[in-house]
Amino acid sequence: MDDKTSTAATATPQLKSMMTPTLWLVVTSGIFLFLYSLYINQFSGSRVDDFAVVPFSGQPAFHQAQSLFAERNITHESTAIELNSDMMPAKFVVQVVTPARGQLDYQLSLLDEQGNEVWRESGQQYWDKSGSSDSAEKHRTLGLTPFSIEHSGHYTLLASLQGGYDHGITLRRNVAEASIVIYAIAGLALLSGILMLVRAGKNSPQDPA
């Protein structure tokens, strides 16, 4: 047995013993990040109610809102939503049906009884399901940023929802807010594990010719 063969035979068990815990680090960190994000976005807190979302009526009570949001192309509004400070922080979860390949452009504004905006969020979501027909329907769930209000009362949600149909809104109360520290620690563990695997792969002994 030459020196190269002896070195490879000695290094292989050592490499395997190092890669096994590293692989576990990558897998567990990835699973944790996925589950934590899922919990924060959709399942934290407790469900209050589902609210109907109907075409925007432009009632006189929201005259101020109409002039304020004229440029936003408001398409939908909710039924009255009763909020109080004991429910905070709260968040809205949007349900929508889209094709497998679809896009949702959204902008939501929460108004108090005087038509003043107390919270707003906007964004875009894209879905491109390879191998699915354009006509395949998919039920999507979009968790929005948590919010807090100072005064109890009845509120209305105005929305510009472009894309999809059968829109629905769920309100969740006393939700958890995402922790940057948790994301940073888990993300660093995942990145470190991946880099260790890549480095181990480059340093692995090659089979002798």
Secondary structure in CASP SS format (residue, H / E / C, confidence):
PFRMAT SS
TARGET T0000
AUTHOR 0000-0000-0000
METHOD secondary structure of the structure
MODEL  1
M C 1.00
D C 1.00
D H 1.00
K H 1.00
T H 1.00
S H 1.00
T H 1.00
A H 1.00
A H 1.00
T H 1.00
A H 1.00
T H 1.00
P H 1.00
Q H 1.00
L H 1.00
K H 1.00
S H 1.00
M H 1.00
M H 1.00
T H 1.00
P H 1.00
T H 1.00
L H 1.00
W H 1.00
L H 1.00
V H 1.00
V H 1.00
T H 1.00
S H 1.00
G H 1.00
I H 1.00
F H 1.00
L H 1.00
F H 1.00
L H 1.00
Y H 1.00
S H 1.00
L H 1.00
Y H 1.00
I H 1.00
N H 1.00
Q H 1.00
F H 1.00
S C 1.00
G C 1.00
S E 1.00
R E 1.00
V E 1.00
D E 1.00
D E 1.00
F E 1.00
A C 1.00
V E 1.00
V E 1.00
P E 1.00
F C 1.00
S C 1.00
G C 1.00
Q C 1.00
P H 1.00
A H 1.00
F H 1.00
H H 1.00
Q H 1.00
A H 1.00
Q H 1.00
S H 1.00
L H 1.00
F C 1.00
A H 1.00
E H 1.00
R H 1.00
N C 1.00
I C 1.00
T C 1.00
H E 1.00
E E 1.00
S E 1.00
T C 1.00
A C 1.00
I E 1.00
E E 1.00
L E 1.00
N C 1.00
S H 1.00
D H 1.00
M H 1.00
M C 1.00
P C 1.00
A E 1.00
K E 1.00
F E 1.00
V E 1.00
V E 1.00
Q E 1.00
V E 1.00
V E 1.00
T E 1.00
P E 1.00
A C 1.00
R E 1.00
G E 1.00
Q E 1.00
L E 1.00
D E 1.00
Y E 1.00
Q E 1.00
L E 1.00
S E 1.00
L E 1.00
L E 1.00
D C 1.00
E C 1.00
Q C 1.00
G C 1.00
N C 1.00
E E 1.00
V E 1.00
W E 1.00
R E 1.00
E E 1.00
S E 1.00
G E 1.00
Q E 1.00
Q E 1.00
Y E 1.00
W E 1.00
D E 1.00
K C 1.00
S C 1.00
G C 1.00
S C 1.00
S C 1.00
D C 1.00
S C 1.00
A C 1.00
E E 1.00
K E 1.00
H E 1.00
R E 1.00
T E 1.00
L E 1.00
G E 1.00
L C 1.00
T C 1.00
P C 1.00
F E 1.00
S C 1.00
I C 1.00
E C 1.00
H C 1.00
S C 1.00
G E 1.00
H E 1.00
Y E 1.00
T E 1.00
L E 1.00
L E 1.00
A E 1.00
S E 1.00
L E 1.00
Q E 1.00
G C 1.00
G C 1.00
Y E 1.00
D E 1.00
H E 1.00
G E 1.00
I E 1.00
T E 1.00
L E 1.00
R E 1.00
R E 1.00
N C 1.00
V C 1.00
A C 1.00
E C 1.00
A C 1.00
S C 1.00
I H 1.00
V H 1.00
I H 1.00
Y H 1.00
A H 1.00
I H 1.00
A H 1.00
G H 1.00
L H 1.00
A H 1.00
L H 1.00
L H 1.00
S H 1.00
G H 1.00
I H 1.00
L H 1.00
M H 1.00
L H 1.00
V H 1.00
R H 1.00
A H 1.00
G H 1.00
K H 1.00
N H 1.00
S C 1.00
P C 1.00
Q C 1.00
D C 1.00
P C 1.00
A C 1.00
END
